[in-house]
Amino acid sequence: MGESTVTTDYAFQIAPEIERRLGRYRASVRQAIRARLGVIAARAGKVRGRATGIARKEPPLRFNAEEGYRIAYQLDPETRRVIVLDIDLTQDR
């Protein structure tokens, strides 16, 4: 019998000051960022065997969203969260 896939629920967490900044962005940008974070959280929750994750001391992961926004985040396996560290406008717009 093969390895079973265990699904653990991950959620994403956005700090209040980043949430306020996010509130100033256009609705399409906010929706794109939240959708991508949802996908990342869903993928992080699917692990094989023991849960592994990125340690807090590791460099942040990043993705680009609509209109040139770059989102930095980390995975925290202890709290099962995708933590948004920063959202900024990339220089190459």
Backbone as a chain_set.jsonl record, in Angstrom:
{"seq": "MGESTVTTDYAFQIAPEIERRLGRYRASVRQAIRARLGVIAARAGKVRGRATGIARKEPPLRFNAEEGYRIAYQLDPETRRVIVLDIDLTQDR", "coords": {"N": [[0.84, -1.17, 0.0], [0.563, 2.288, -0.764], [2.05, 5.467, 0.286], [0.049, 7.414, 2.408], [-1.759, 10.455, 2.007], [-1.923, 13.081, 4.195], [-4.114, 15.53, 5.223], [-3.775, 18.64, 6.598], [-5.248, 21.408, 8.083], [-4.44, 24.554, 6.945], [-4.277, 28.067, 7.326], [-4.361, 31.496, 6.248], [-2.604, 34.323, 7.521], [-2.766, 37.721, 8.132], [-1.13, 40.528, 9.192], [-2.443, 43.25, 11.19], [-1.542, 45.894, 10.384], [-0.656, 45.422, 7.788], [-2.999, 44.51, 6.692], [-4.512, 46.872, 6.738], [-3.105, 48.38, 4.814], [-3.572, 46.747, 2.625], [-6.279, 47.148, 2.329], [-6.429, 49.547, 0.983], [-5.882, 48.981, -1.625], [-6.97, 48.206, -4.989], [-10.041, 46.394, -5.564], [-9.762, 44.137, -7.246], [-7.049, 43.535, -7.011], [-6.828, 42.957, -4.263], [-8.474, 40.702, -4.191], [-7.068, 38.924, -5.878], [-4.689, 38.573, -4.425], [-5.644, 37.397, -2.027], [-6.799, 35.072, -3.086], [-4.553, 33.729, -4.107], [-3.116, 33.328, -1.719], [-4.9, 31.599, -0.482], [-4.652, 29.325, -2.11], [-1.97, 28.695, -1.619], [-2.125, 28.111, 1.129], [-3.814, 25.867, 1.042], [-2.22, 24.046, -0.372], [-0.057, 23.866, 1.398], [-1.206, 22.509, 3.456], [-1.346, 19.917, 2.617], [0.446, 17.209, 3.166], [2.922, 14.625, 3.221], [3.262, 11.91, 5.322], [5.077, 12.816, 8.228], [4.492, 16.164, 9.319], [6.159, 18.735, 7.739], [7.933, 21.777, 7.465], [8.736, 25.189, 6.708], [11.234, 26.7, 8.478], [11.108, 29.433, 10.789], [13.431, 30.934, 10.64], [14.271, 30.785, 8.067], [14.654, 32.329, 4.808], [12.066, 34.567, 3.585], [9.322, 33.431, 1.543], [8.082, 34.297, -1.72], [5.592, 35.812, -3.864], [4.249, 37.183, -6.882], [1.601, 39.425, -7.47], [-1.346, 40.76, -9.09], [-0.887, 43.81, -10.957], [1.759, 44.384, -10.239], [2.425, 43.898, -7.517], [4.304, 42.553, -4.852], [4.335, 39.85, -2.687], [5.472, 38.837, 0.397], [5.95, 35.963, 2.336], [5.744, 33.458, 4.964], [5.749, 30.01, 5.955], [4.32, 28.566, 8.761], [4.612, 25.778, 10.451], [3.938, 25.034, 13.041], [1.765, 26.602, 13.954], [0.192, 26.23, 11.837], [-0.1, 28.142, 9.729], [-0.055, 30.425, 6.994], [1.874, 33.051, 6.88], [1.67, 36.394, 6.184], [4.216, 38.534, 5.483], [4.974, 40.935, 4.26], [3.813, 43.345, 1.887], [4.513, 44.784, -1.107], [5.121, 47.184, -3.72], [6.525, 46.237, -6.723], [9.625, 47.175, -8.282], [9.894, 47.002, -11.021], [7.711, 47.862, -12.667]], "CA": [[0.0, 0.0, 0.0], [1.373, 3.495, -0.891], [1.974, 6.47, 1.349], [-1.203, 8.169, 2.407], [-1.622, 11.898, 2.121], [-2.656, 13.618, 5.327], [-4.428, 16.935, 5.023], [-3.911, 19.444, 7.796], [-5.77, 22.705, 7.686], [-3.637, 25.769, 7.067], [-4.994, 29.302, 7.034], [-3.387, 32.563, 6.104], [-2.686, 35.341, 8.554], [-2.264, 39.018, 7.69], [-1.025, 41.45, 10.323], [-3.369, 44.385, 11.056], [-1.004, 47.016, 9.601], [-0.643, 45.01, 6.38], [-4.415, 44.458, 6.312], [-4.915, 48.254, 6.439], [-2.52, 48.727, 3.518], [-4.283, 45.952, 1.63], [-7.59, 47.768, 2.158], [-6.324, 50.689, 0.069], [-5.674, 48.49, -2.986], [-8.196, 47.931, -5.752], [-10.698, 45.128, -5.214], [-9.208, 43.034, -8.041], [-5.737, 43.205, -6.435], [-7.098, 42.275, -2.988], [-9.018, 39.376, -4.49], [-5.984, 38.097, -6.431], [-3.776, 38.235, -3.331], [-6.316, 36.446, -1.131], [-6.963, 33.798, -3.804], [-3.252, 33.05, -4.148], [-2.834, 32.876, -0.357], [-5.747, 30.427, -0.256], [-4.026, 28.195, -2.808], [-0.753, 28.36, -0.874], [-2.553, 27.469, 2.376], [-4.335, 24.534, 0.71], [-1.071, 23.189, -0.714], [0.745, 23.655, 2.602], [-1.91, 21.55, 4.291], [-1.227, 18.559, 2.081], [1.797, 16.71, 3.418], [3.056, 13.162, 3.301], [3.933, 11.507, 6.557], [5.184, 13.875, 9.234], [4.401, 17.54, 8.832], [7.408, 19.472, 7.664], [7.661, 23.137, 7.038], [9.845, 26.115, 6.621], [11.514, 27.296, 9.778], [10.985, 30.891, 10.814], [14.707, 31.572, 10.323], [14.482, 30.701, 6.626], [14.226, 33.549, 4.108], [10.655, 34.507, 3.209], [8.91, 33.057, 0.198], [7.435, 35.448, -2.361], [4.884, 35.671, -5.133], [3.787, 38.443, -7.456], [0.162, 39.496, -7.733], [-1.731, 41.74, -10.111], [-0.438, 45.196, -10.958], [3.121, 44.548, -9.754], [2.604, 43.769, -6.08], [5.054, 41.377, -4.408], [3.905, 39.448, -1.354], [6.44, 37.987, 1.094], [5.246, 35.17, 3.352], [6.409, 32.272, 5.502], [4.883, 28.945, 6.454], [4.585, 28.217, 10.146], [3.964, 24.479, 10.664], [3.439, 24.904, 14.411], [0.429, 27.196, 14.051], [-0.466, 25.919, 10.559], [-0.45, 29.422, 9.129], [0.732, 31.109, 5.983], [1.955, 34.371, 7.486], [2.066, 37.448, 5.252], [5.208, 39.388, 6.121], [4.994, 42.256, 3.649], [3.261, 43.532, 0.544], [5.046, 46.019, -1.653], [5.06, 47.388, -5.168], [7.83, 45.923, -7.311], [10.254, 48.286, -8.982], [9.88, 46.799, -12.473], [6.358, 48.047, -13.215]], "C": [[0.888, 1.237, 0.0], [1.226, 4.415, 0.301], [0.655, 7.211, 1.277], [-0.904, 9.657, 2.555], [-2.516, 12.379, 3.246], [-2.89, 15.098, 5.055], [-4.572, 17.606, 6.378], [-4.342, 20.828, 7.349], [-4.775, 23.816, 7.971], [-4.566, 26.938, 6.753], [-3.944, 30.362, 6.76], [-3.674, 33.659, 7.111], [-2.038, 36.615, 8.029], [-2.274, 39.947, 8.891], [-1.935, 42.66, 10.1], [-2.821, 45.542, 10.22], [-0.921, 46.684, 8.117], [-2.072, 44.94, 5.859], [-4.929, 45.861, 5.975], [-4.363, 48.7, 5.087], [-3.254, 48.01, 2.4], [-5.647, 46.562, 1.329], [-7.583, 48.956, 1.205], [-6.151, 50.26, -1.389], [-7.016, 48.257, -3.67], [-8.728, 46.545, -5.405], [-10.101, 43.951, -5.976], [-7.853, 42.589, -7.5], [-5.934, 42.451, -5.122], [-7.588, 40.854, -3.225], [-7.93, 38.44, -5.012], [-5.024, 37.661, -5.327], [-4.402, 37.198, -2.414], [-6.504, 35.075, -1.797], [-5.651, 33.029, -3.823], [-2.855, 32.542, -2.769], [-3.67, 31.649, -0.006], [-5.173, 29.183, -0.906], [-2.776, 27.74, -2.06], [-1.11, 27.631, 0.417], [-3.06, 26.049, 2.113], [-3.197, 23.577, 0.386], [-0.215, 22.885, 0.509], [0.108, 22.616, 3.507], [-1.823, 20.118, 3.829], [0.22, 18.096, 2.222], [1.777, 15.194, 3.428], [3.81, 12.823, 4.571], [3.919, 12.626, 7.579], [5.089, 15.248, 8.601], [5.785, 18.168, 8.85], [7.074, 20.862, 7.195], [8.914, 23.964, 7.015], [10.034, 26.744, 7.987], [11.432, 28.809, 9.685], [12.29, 31.582, 10.437], [15.034, 31.508, 8.827], [14.077, 32.018, 5.968], [12.763, 33.429, 3.685], [10.457, 34.041, 1.772], [8.172, 34.249, -0.396], [6.605, 34.993, -3.546], [4.452, 37.05, -5.59], [2.295, 38.339, -7.739], [-0.083, 40.549, -8.802], [-1.099, 43.095, -9.876], [0.909, 45.406, -10.273], [3.332, 44.487, -8.264], [3.335, 42.47, -5.766], [4.681, 41.099, -2.959], [4.96, 38.503, -0.783], [5.685, 37.26, 2.211], [6.129, 34.05, 3.852], [5.352, 31.27, 5.932], [5.291, 28.642, 7.888], [3.865, 26.901, 10.444], [3.409, 24.294, 12.069], [2.027, 25.445, 14.548], [-0.411, 26.911, 12.817], [-1.004, 27.193, 9.908], [0.508, 29.768, 7.999], [0.729, 32.556, 6.443], [2.468, 35.375, 6.458], [2.989, 38.392, 6.004], [5.199, 40.808, 5.571], [4.335, 42.212, 2.283], [3.855, 44.838, 0.045], [4.922, 46.029, -3.169], [6.438, 47.103, -5.731], [8.335, 47.111, -8.115], [10.112, 48.191, -10.491], [8.487, 46.887, -13.079], [6.416, 48.741, -14.526]], "O": [[1.895, 1.247, 0.708], [0.409, 4.192, 1.195], [0.204, 7.59, 0.195], [0.094, 10.048, 3.161], [-3.719, 12.118, 3.254], [-1.964, 15.826, 4.699], [-5.388, 17.195, 7.203], [-3.85, 21.351, 6.348], [-4.327, 23.99, 9.104], [-5.527, 26.794, 5.998], [-2.759, 30.144, 7.015], [-4.818, 33.894, 7.5], [-0.907, 36.595, 7.545], [-3.308, 40.132, 9.533], [-2.175, 43.054, 8.959], [-3.559, 46.12, 9.423], [-1.096, 47.565, 7.276], [-2.327, 45.277, 4.703], [-5.699, 46.024, 5.028], [-5.074, 49.328, 4.303], [-3.526, 48.593, 1.351], [-6.117, 46.499, 0.193], [-8.63, 49.33, 0.677], [-6.262, 51.089, -2.293], [-8.053, 48.128, -3.018], [-7.98, 45.65, -5.01], [-9.949, 42.869, -5.407], [-7.537, 41.399, -7.524], [-5.29, 41.428, -4.889], [-7.169, 39.919, -2.543], [-7.884, 37.274, -4.62], [-4.595, 36.507, -5.298], [-3.75, 36.215, -2.061], [-6.38, 34.042, -1.14], [-5.631, 31.821, -3.585], [-2.315, 31.442, -2.651], [-3.194, 30.756, 0.695], [-5.204, 28.103, -0.317], [-2.55, 26.542, -1.888], [-0.469, 26.639, 0.765], [-2.764, 25.133, 2.88], [-3.208, 22.426, 0.821], [0.296, 21.775, 0.649], [0.805, 21.919, 4.244], [-2.185, 19.2, 4.565], [1.102, 18.54, 1.487], [0.734, 14.571, 3.623], [4.868, 13.387, 4.852], [2.906, 13.297, 7.78], [5.552, 15.463, 7.481], [6.487, 18.129, 9.86], [6.027, 21.084, 6.587], [10.014, 23.475, 7.274], [9.087, 27.261, 8.578], [11.661, 29.389, 8.623], [12.26, 32.715, 9.956], [15.997, 32.134, 8.385], [13.246, 32.748, 6.509], [12.272, 32.325, 3.451], [11.315, 34.234, 0.91], [7.69, 35.113, 0.337], [6.861, 33.952, -4.151], [4.308, 37.97, -4.784], [1.798, 37.306, -8.188], [0.85, 41.146, -9.341], [-0.814, 43.478, -8.741], [1.178, 46.499, -9.775], [4.346, 44.988, -7.778], [3.031, 41.421, -6.334], [4.706, 41.994, -2.115], [5.3, 37.494, -1.4], [4.889, 37.86, 2.933], [7.145, 33.727, 3.237], [4.214, 31.631, 6.232], [6.475, 28.48, 8.185], [2.654, 26.894, 10.664], [2.505, 23.483, 12.274], [1.181, 24.818, 15.187], [-1.578, 27.297, 12.748], [-2.186, 27.302, 9.584], [1.697, 29.454, 8.038], [-0.308, 33.218, 6.4], [3.568, 35.223, 5.926], [2.612, 38.976, 7.02], [5.391, 41.771, 6.315], [4.308, 41.177, 1.617], [3.72, 45.876, 0.693], [4.651, 45.007, -3.799], [7.425, 47.671, -5.263], [7.553, 47.947, -8.569], [10.202, 49.208, -11.179], [8.126, 46.064, -13.92], [5.379, 48.987, -15.141]]}, "num_chains": 1, "name": "protein.A"}
